[in-house]
Amino acid sequence: SAVISQKPSRDICQRGTSLTIQCQVDSQVTMMFWYRQQPGQSLTLIATANQGSEATYESGFVIDKFPISRPNLTFSTLTVSNMSPEDSSIYLCSGKFNTDTQYFGPGTRLTVL
Amino acid sequence: AQSVTQLGSHVSVSEGALVLLRCNYSSSVPPYLFWYVQYPNQGLQLLLKYTTGATLVKGINGFEAEFKKSETSFHLTKPSAHMSDAAEYFCAVSEGGGYQKVTFGTGTKLQVIP
């Protein structure tokens, strides 16, 4: 299995600010994804991070709120912009290393006050 | 469209007892199926997967799951629960491999009682 790291592991932020989460993979992946896991709930796909081009967002998620970058095959960032308490969640980075299996980072636990 | 239903958001078993976590799926094509485990304050770890071939799949930590097409099920089992198995378990499905998205179930929290 691959190693996926994220930072920060957790943060407490003020309403109206932005936070950028970094995801680093230890080997090249075919696809990278960002998920949100709200308290007590399952995972919701935010977007697919595309190398060198705009991310592909799922319904209900927009680039202005969650800008994503993926400058190369092993690194991606997710920014949570203009945060509100409703954005308090765990944000998970995921990479697909072959055609069938996704691996996950440890997550970033975000609390917005 | 694909979907996953996990029966029981919370399951409690005694230490040493059988663990059975239920998962039913819906898919318009032959599915790929996964079980992930999430320990408190951690990310998701892949337990096992079914793509093609043998329908009984063995994973890490003594877990296994059987793909039953006729029942559209992929239940997770372990013969004897250990305290360290206490975690949340997610079943997931994708419509094949490649660039297909993975859809997760709502999760089942497993409590192991000493």
Chai-1 contact restraints between the chains, C-beta under 6 A:
chainA,res_idxA,chainB,res_idxB,connection_type,confidence,min_distance_angstrom,max_distance_angstrom,comment,restraint_id
A,S42,B,F104,contact,1.0,0.0,6.0,A-B,restraint_1
A,S42,B,T106,contact,1.0,0.0,6.0,A-B,restraint_2
A,S42,B,G107,contact,1.0,0.0,6.0,A-B,restraint_3
A,L43,B,F104,contact,1.0,0.0,6.0,A-B,restraint_4
A,L92,B,G43,contact,1.0,0.0,6.0,A-B,restraint_5
A,T99,B,G97,contact,1.0,0.0,6.0,A-B,restraint_6
A,T99,B,G98,contact,1.0,0.0,6.0,A-B,restraint_7
A,D100,B,Y32,contact,1.0,0.0,6.0,A-B,restraint_8
A,D100,B,T51,contact,1.0,0.0,6.0,A-B,restraint_9
A,D100,B,G97,contact,1.0,0.0,6.0,A-B,restraint_10
A,T101,B,K49,contact,1.0,0.0,6.0,A-B,restraint_11
A,Q102,B,V102,contact,1.0,0.0,6.0,A-B,restraint_12
A,F104,B,G43,contact,1.0,0.0,6.0,A-B,restraint_13
A,F104,B,L44,contact,1.0,0.0,6.0,A-B,restraint_14
A,G105,B,G43,contact,1.0,0.0,6.0,A-B,restraint_15
A,P106,B,Q42,contact,1.0,0.0,6.0,A-B,restraint_16
A,P106,B,G43,contact,1.0,0.0,6.0,A-B,restraint_17
A,G107,B,G43,contact,1.0,0.0,6.0,A-B,restraint_18
